[in-house]
Amino acid sequence: MMPIHSDETTSAEQDPDPDSLAIDDPAYCCWVTCDHHHFDHNISDSRWVDHVRSSEAKCIMLTDLATRHLSTQFSQSIEVSVLWTDDQTIADLNQKYRGKVGATNILSFPSGVRSSSAEDRLFMGDLVLSYDTVISEANSAGIAEQDHIAHLFLHGLLHLAGFDHIDDKEASEMESLEIYLLSEIGIADPYNHAVRVPAEVRDISS
């Protein structure tokens, strides 16, 4: 079992990394999903490079599944900035924006005001992932690193869409949605529950 909430991914309306990289910078890469959702990546820790490449397909599939099932929250093509960093950087951000001490696996920073880009994409906000914590969690739990990264990526994306786990009801709804979407691409339940089809996705065609 991988207890996502022990490192509580949460939301803040600040931009943790306002400086964009040039497209030709080796630390930059971009994912574009089949449904034209864009992810701009800043790989500030080089240990992430191979993992970002190897987890791309699963993250892209989960994005398209989530946005199709949650058409109200994702009313058009989206754009998200992703910072792949280390424990020290994410601990600093955790302290600065959440007032909490120590590193965590992922932080989500929803855009305070959602605005469309020139390409008519909706900017959702920023995700920040820490290599040290994420890989350590995967290894400790004995699960594939790609699967854990994909789960966290989905978890963060749902935070940007307004989902949270502050109370038990919200946590149950969010977990249920994650379990269902992960099962659709062959990733086992990270919470070790039976697969449930959440109300949000029942009777909704892809």
VEXNU-607908 format. One line per 3 residues: number of its first residue (from 0); their letters; for each residue z, y negated, x of C-alpha. Coordinates in steps of 0.25 Angstrom, whole numbers, plus 5000, padded with zeros to 4 digits. Example, Ala and Ser with C-alpha at 12.3 -4.5 7.8 and 13.67 -1.06 7.14 Angstrom:
2
0	AS	5031/5018/5049  5029/5004/5055
***
This chain:
206
0	MMP	5000/5000/5000  4997/4986/5005  5006/4976/4999
3	IHS	4998/4964/4998  5009/4956/4992  5019/4958/5003
6	DET	5010/4948/5011  5008/4940/4998  4994/4934/4998
9	TSA	4996/4921/4991  4988/4908/4988  4988/4894/4993
12	EQD	4979/4882/4990  4977/4878/5004  4966/4880/5014
15	PDP	4971/4888/5026  4959/4887/5034  4951/4874/5031
18	DSL	4941/4874/5043  4929/4883/5040  4922/4890/5051
21	AID	4907/4888/5055  4898/4899/5050  4894/4903/5064
24	DPA	4908/4904/5069  4911/4918/5073  4925/4918/5065
27	YCC	4917/4915/5052  4910/4924/5042  4906/4924/5028
30	WVT	4906/4935/5017  4897/4933/5005  4899/4943/4994
33	CDH	4889/4949/4985  4893/4939/4974  4892/4928/4984
36	HHF	4906/4925/4987  4909/4919/5000  4920/4921/5010
39	DHN	4920/4913/5023  4929/4919/5034  4936/4913/5046
42	ISD	4940/4924/5055  4951/4917/5063  4956/4931/5069
45	SRW	4945/4939/5076  4952/4952/5072  4947/4950/5058
48	VDH	4933/4950/5062  4930/4965/5060  4939/4966/5048
51	VRS	4932/4954/5041  4919/4961/5043  4924/4975/5039
54	SEA	4931/4970/5026  4919/4961/5021  4913/4971/5012
57	KCI	4925/4975/5004  4930/4960/5003  4916/4956/4998
60	MLT	4916/4968/4988  4930/4964/4983  4926/4949/4982
63	DLA	4915/4952/4973  4923/4962/4964  4934/4952/4963
66	TRH	4925/4940/4959  4917/4948/4949  4930/4954/4942
69	LST	4937/4940/4942  4925/4931/4938  4935/4921/4932
72	QFS	4942/4918/4945  4929/4920/4953  4919/4912/4944
75	QSI	4909/4910/4955  4906/4914/4970  4918/4911/4979
78	EVS	4920/4907/4993  4933/4910/5001  4937/4907/5015
81	VLW	4944/4918/5023  4952/4916/5035  4955/4929/5043
84	TDD	4966/4926/5052  4979/4932/5058  4994/4932/5055
87	QTI	4998/4920/5062  4988/4911/5055  4991/4917/5041
90	ADL	5006/4916/5043  5004/4901/5046  4996/4900/5033
93	NQK	5006/4908/5026  5017/4898/5031  5009/4885/5028
96	YRG	5003/4888/5014  5013/4898/5009  5026/4895/5016
99	KVG	5028/4910/5020  5031/4915/5034  5022/4926/5040
102	ATN	5008/4932/5040  5002/4938/5027  4989/4946/5025
105	ILS	4981/4936/5017  4982/4922/5011  4974/4916/5000
108	FPS	4971/4901/4998  4965/4898/4985  4956/4885/4985
111	GVR	4964/4874/4978  4952/4870/4971  4940/4879/4969
114	SSS	4927/4873/4972  4913/4878/4973  4905/4877/4986
117	AED	4891/4872/4988  4887/4886/4986  4894/4887/4972
120	RLF	4905/4896/4978  4920/4894/4973  4929/4892/4985
123	MGD	4941/4901/4982  4950/4898/4994  4954/4905/5007
126	LVL	4959/4918/5012  4967/4921/5025  4969/4935/5030
129	SYD	4978/4939/5042  4973/4950/5051  4986/4954/5057
132	TVI	4993/4956/5043  4981/4962/5036  4977/4972/5046
135	SEA	4992/4976/5048  4993/4978/5033  4981/4987/5032
138	NSA	4985/4995/5044  5000/4997/5039  4995/5001/5026
141	GIA	4984/5011/5031  4973/5004/5024  4959/5000/5028
144	EQD	4959/4986/5034  4947/4983/5026  4953/4987/5013
147	HIA	4966/4979/5016  4957/4966/5020  4949/4968/5007
150	HLF	4961/4969/4998  4967/4956/5005  4954/4949/5003
153	LHG	4954/4953/4988  4968/4949/4987  4966/4935/4993
156	LLH	4953/4933/4985  4961/4936/4972  4972/4925/4976
159	LAG	4960/4915/4978  4956/4919/4963  4970/4916/4958
162	FDH	4977/4929/4958  4991/4931/4964  5003/4940/4965
165	IDD	5015/4931/4963  5021/4939/4952  5020/4954/4948
168	KEA	5010/4952/4937  5000/4944/4946  5002/4954/4957
171	SEM	4999/4966/4948  4986/4959/4943  4981/4955/4957
174	ESL	4984/4969/4963  4977/4976/4951  4965/4967/4953
177	EIY	4965/4970/4968  4967/4985/4966  4955/4986/4957
180	LLS	4945/4978/4965  4949/4985/4978  4947/4998/4971
183	EIG	4933/4994/4967  4929/4994/4982  4937/5007/4986
186	IAD	4950/5000/4991  4963/5007/4988  4974/5000/4980
189	PYN	4981/4992/4990  4994/4992/4981  4993/5007/4979
192	HAV	4992/5006/4964  4983/5013/4954  4970/5006/4953
195	RVP	4970/4997/4940  4959/4989/4934  4965/4975/4932
198	AEV	4963/4967/4919  4955/4957/4926  4944/4967/4929
201	RDI	4943/4976/4917  4930/4976/4910  4924/4966/4919
204	SS	4911/4971/4926  4907/4968/4940
***
